[in-house]
């Protein structure tokens, strides 16, 4: 069920025909960066906490009352 050498060659030839030899390095580097950023984002803890704190809730509730 794995991908063999023949399948990889077919995919590369089709990519070469569709995109041309000048675009393939750009596409490959963009794909590599995207995978790298995805892995980085998946392993890092969340840096931004979007849940409102208790003090913000009370400020918003007091604004609604006026």
C-alpha positions in Angstrom: 0.0 0.0 0.0 3.0 2.3 0.1 4.1 4.7 -2.7 6.7 3.2 -4.9 9.4 4.7 -7.1 7.2 4.5 -10.2 4.3 6.4 -8.6 6.6 9.1 -7.4 8.1 9.5 -10.9 4.6 9.7 -12.4 3.6 12.4 -10.0 6.8 14.4 -10.7 6.3 14.1 -14.5 2.7 15.3 -14.2 3.7 18.2 -12.0 6.4 19.1 -14.4 4.0 19.1 -17.3 1.3 21.1 -15.4 3.5 23.7 -13.7 6.7 23.9 -15.7 10.3 23.6 -14.5 10.4 27.2 -13.2 7.4 26.9 -10.9 8.2 23.5 -9.3 10.9 24.8 -6.9 8.6 27.6 -5.8 5.8 25.2 -5.1 8.1 22.8 -3.3 9.5 25.4 -1.1 6.1 26.8 -0.3 4.8 23.4 0.6 7.8 22.7 2.8 7.3 26.0 4.7 3.6 25.2 5.1 4.4 21.8 6.6 7.1 23.3 8.8 4.8 26.0 10.1 2.0 23.5 10.7 4.3 21.2 12.7 5.5 24.2 14.7 2.0 25.3 15.5 0.9 21.8 16.4 3.7 21.4 19.0 3.7 24.8 20.6 1.3 25.7 23.4 -1.3 28.3 22.7 0.3 31.7 23.0 -2.9 33.8 22.9 -5.6 33.3 25.4 -8.8 34.7 24.0 -11.1 33.8 27.0 -12.1 36.9 28.8 -10.9 37.2 32.4 -13.2 37.7 35.3 -12.5 41.4 35.6 -13.3 42.0 31.9 -16.7 40.2 32.4 -17.6 42.5 35.2 -16.6 45.6 33.2 -18.7 44.5 30.3 -21.7 43.7 32.5 -21.6 47.1 34.1 -21.5 48.8 30.7 -24.6 47.0 29.6 -26.5 48.2 32.7 -26.0 51.9 31.9 
